[in-house]
Amino acid sequence: GLSVTGASCLGELLKVNNNSLEELLMGDSRQIGDEGVLSVCEGLQCNKTLTKLNISLCGISVKGASCLGELLKANISLKELVMRSNQIGDEGILSVCEGLQCNKTLTTLSIIRCGISVKGASCLGELLKANISLKELVMRSNQIGDEGILSVCEGLQCNKTLTTLSIIRCGISVKGIRQVFKIIWSLTTSCPVYHI
């Protein structure tokens, strides 16, 4: 995997030559952490071609998520962000959601096993009320429970773009699932796919 030094070099390279890069797959590079992600995000600030960023298993925490939030505010090409198994928690997803409030291009957000709970789910619900580009939200294995999924569903009621929601292993009870289905069936989104 990539180290902090490697990520720093990559960030510098991206600043001078990033006119054709479409996908950056840095998954399973646990050593880069927040410092490495900061370097890469700085390099991508002016990028207009990157469409996919995979930073799964990169040892990212709240600080790294904050850098990603800033990148999302500025980037005009990114369509897919995969950040599976990084412990960003509720505070980190808040930063990402703040970035997505301004972003009009991201269509897929994968935040599997990111330590998100009820508070983070509330942020995602608020995001869904305002975001006009997100089509797929994969948030499996985050313990949001019934209260969290209801916040997400409240956002879905205002959202016109999301077609795929994956909430497997999110600590939702049978009662919570019933509530989800009740809300889902009332939506008018075309061809919704929900993984519960």
C-alpha angles and dihedrals in degrees: 000000000000120000129214089261091050091049090050091052090047090051091053091048091050090055093060104029116026104120099112107028111119103165131033113188112185098154121151094023097127093168098065094071124161095324093055093046090051090056093049093046090051089052092049097048092098098032115126100177108052110108102165130042119180114186099158118155093008100134093251121164135174093302093054091046089054090056090050090051090055091048091052090054092056105031117095101182110045112115103166130040117182114184103158120169100012115130098230094139126188095315091052095049088050089060091047091049091050089054091048092053086073098034119098100177111053110104101166128046118178114188102161115166096358099140094254119160137173095304092052091047088055089056090050090050090053090048092053090054092059108025117100102184110045112108102163129040116181110186103153122157097023114125099234096138126190095314092051096048090050089057090051091048091051087057091048091057089066097036121099101180111048111103102162128048121172115193103157115151095009097133094256117157127221088260090053092049090052089053090049093052091047090055095040093055090053093056124099097207109134118248098350117192116198123185106200 
